[in-house]
Amino acid sequence: MTKQNLPALSSEVLEEDIELTLAQLCRTCQLPADQIVDLVDEGVIEPMGRDPSGWRFYGISVRRIRCVQRLRQDLGVNMAGAALALDLLEELEQLRARLQRLER
């Protein structure tokens, strides 16, 4: 992925298997690195690697971050509450998909 592709990432849906560096994730989500670290600490996103300078994130992280941003901005939910809500929303999505499969 080149630097010139990064601005387009903010408006595209990223594939889950794409990998982003911490810097790329910051630019894509328009967040400073310390907020990304907070999201990692809350369990919203999970980096690959141990050292932040070598972290890589799957494209699904962008979706998760944007969802948390919406919850925080629109509903005034704190970071821990947004992380919990995100987990519950994803669980609900999985249960609905499972129910759909069973109904077929």
Residue pairs with C-beta under 8 A, 6 or more apart in sequence:
1 18
1 20
1 24
6 24
6 27
6 28
9 24
9 27
9 28
9 62
10 27
10 28
10 29
10 30
13 63
14 20
14 28
14 59
14 60
14 62
14 63
15 59
16 58
16 59
16 60
17 58
17 59
18 58
18 59
19 48
19 56
19 57
19 58
19 59
20 28
20 56
20 57
20 58
20 59
20 61
20 62
21 55
21 56
21 57
22 33
22 36
22 47
22 52
22 53
22 55
22 57
23 33
25 31
25 36
25 57
25 61
25 62
25 65
26 32
26 33
26 36
28 62
29 36
29 62
29 65
29 66
29 69
31 65
33 52
36 45
36 65
37 52
38 79
39 45
39 64
39 65
39 68
39 79
40 46
40 47
40 55
42 79
42 80
42 82
42 83
43 83
44 64
44 65
44 68
44 79
44 82
44 83
44 86
45 57
45 61
45 64
45 65
46 61
47 55
47 56
47 57
48 55
48 56
48 57
48 58
49 55
49 56
64 86
67 82
67 86
67 89
68 79
68 82
68 83
68 86
71 77
71 81
71 82
71 85
71 86
72 78
72 79
72 82
77 85
